[in-house]
Amino acid sequence: MCRSIKVLRVPGQRATDEELSAAALQFVRKISGFQKPSRANQEVFDRAVQEIAASARRLLDGIVIARQSTNRSVA
């Protein structure tokens, strides 16, 4: 994966729906190989973005933090 992907899980801060959607879009573009899909593929592309964003929200909402993380910078 690309090293420039932004970390969204920062303790004490909730990722916004816009951030999750942008991350999902980046992921779908990466794995599909398309920056912008054709009209024939737009619906399946958009659905994948929505499903991945929803899965990411469930993941982030379900993570249990056992202890406070050490103070480290997140790029």
Rosetta constraint file for C-alpha pairs under 8 A:
AtomPair CA 5 CA 23 HARMONIC 7.62 0.50
AtomPair CA 6 CA 23 HARMONIC 7.91 0.50
AtomPair CA 6 CA 75 HARMONIC 7.02 0.50
AtomPair CA 7 CA 74 HARMONIC 7.09 0.50
AtomPair CA 7 CA 75 HARMONIC 7.14 0.50
AtomPair CA 8 CA 15 HARMONIC 5.75 0.50
AtomPair CA 8 CA 19 HARMONIC 7.58 0.50
AtomPair CA 8 CA 20 HARMONIC 7.88 0.50
AtomPair CA 9 CA 13 HARMONIC 7.37 0.50
AtomPair CA 9 CA 14 HARMONIC 7.22 0.50
AtomPair CA 9 CA 15 HARMONIC 6.76 0.50
AtomPair CA 9 CA 60 HARMONIC 6.87 0.50
AtomPair CA 10 CA 14 HARMONIC 7.34 0.50
AtomPair CA 10 CA 74 HARMONIC 7.93 0.50
AtomPair CA 11 CA 68 HARMONIC 7.99 0.50
AtomPair CA 11 CA 69 HARMONIC 7.80 0.50
AtomPair CA 15 CA 19 HARMONIC 6.18 0.50
AtomPair CA 15 CA 20 HARMONIC 6.73 0.50
AtomPair CA 16 CA 20 HARMONIC 6.35 0.50
AtomPair CA 17 CA 21 HARMONIC 6.04 0.50
AtomPair CA 17 CA 53 HARMONIC 7.89 0.50
AtomPair CA 18 CA 22 HARMONIC 6.09 0.50
AtomPair CA 19 CA 23 HARMONIC 6.13 0.50
AtomPair CA 20 CA 24 HARMONIC 6.05 0.50
AtomPair CA 20 CA 53 HARMONIC 5.36 0.50
AtomPair CA 20 CA 56 HARMONIC 6.96 0.50
AtomPair CA 20 CA 57 HARMONIC 7.23 0.50
AtomPair CA 21 CA 25 HARMONIC 6.05 0.50
AtomPair CA 21 CA 49 HARMONIC 6.82 0.50
AtomPair CA 21 CA 50 HARMONIC 7.13 0.50
AtomPair CA 21 CA 53 HARMONIC 5.37 0.50
AtomPair CA 22 CA 26 HARMONIC 6.19 0.50
AtomPair CA 23 CA 27 HARMONIC 6.21 0.50
AtomPair CA 23 CA 53 HARMONIC 7.59 0.50
AtomPair CA 24 CA 28 HARMONIC 6.15 0.50
AtomPair CA 24 CA 49 HARMONIC 5.21 0.50
AtomPair CA 24 CA 50 HARMONIC 7.53 0.50
AtomPair CA 24 CA 52 HARMONIC 5.64 0.50
AtomPair CA 24 CA 53 HARMONIC 5.34 0.50
AtomPair CA 25 CA 29 HARMONIC 6.09 0.50
AtomPair CA 25 CA 49 HARMONIC 5.41 0.50
AtomPair CA 26 CA 30 HARMONIC 6.10 0.50
AtomPair CA 27 CA 31 HARMONIC 6.23 0.50
AtomPair CA 28 CA 32 HARMONIC 5.78 0.50
AtomPair CA 28 CA 45 HARMONIC 7.33 0.50
AtomPair CA 28 CA 48 HARMONIC 7.02 0.50
AtomPair CA 28 CA 49 HARMONIC 6.39 0.50
AtomPair CA 29 CA 33 HARMONIC 5.68 0.50
AtomPair CA 29 CA 34 HARMONIC 5.27 0.50
AtomPair CA 29 CA 35 HARMONIC 5.42 0.50
AtomPair CA 29 CA 36 HARMONIC 7.64 0.50
AtomPair CA 30 CA 34 HARMONIC 7.29 0.50
AtomPair CA 37 CA 41 HARMONIC 5.62 0.50
AtomPair CA 37 CA 42 HARMONIC 5.51 0.50
AtomPair CA 37 CA 45 HARMONIC 6.96 0.50
AtomPair CA 38 CA 42 HARMONIC 5.99 0.50
AtomPair CA 39 CA 43 HARMONIC 7.84 0.50
AtomPair CA 41 CA 45 HARMONIC 6.05 0.50
AtomPair CA 42 CA 46 HARMONIC 6.02 0.50
AtomPair CA 43 CA 47 HARMONIC 6.08 0.50
AtomPair CA 44 CA 48 HARMONIC 6.12 0.50
AtomPair CA 45 CA 49 HARMONIC 6.41 0.50
AtomPair CA 46 CA 50 HARMONIC 6.30 0.50
AtomPair CA 47 CA 51 HARMONIC 6.11 0.50
AtomPair CA 48 CA 52 HARMONIC 6.02 0.50
AtomPair CA 49 CA 53 HARMONIC 6.08 0.50
AtomPair CA 50 CA 54 HARMONIC 6.14 0.50
AtomPair CA 51 CA 55 HARMONIC 6.15 0.50
AtomPair CA 52 CA 56 HARMONIC 6.03 0.50
AtomPair CA 53 CA 57 HARMONIC 6.19 0.50
AtomPair CA 54 CA 58 HARMONIC 6.35 0.50
AtomPair CA 55 CA 59 HARMONIC 6.17 0.50
AtomPair CA 56 CA 60 HARMONIC 6.12 0.50
AtomPair CA 57 CA 61 HARMONIC 5.93 0.50
AtomPair CA 58 CA 62 HARMONIC 5.94 0.50
AtomPair CA 59 CA 63 HARMONIC 6.27 0.50
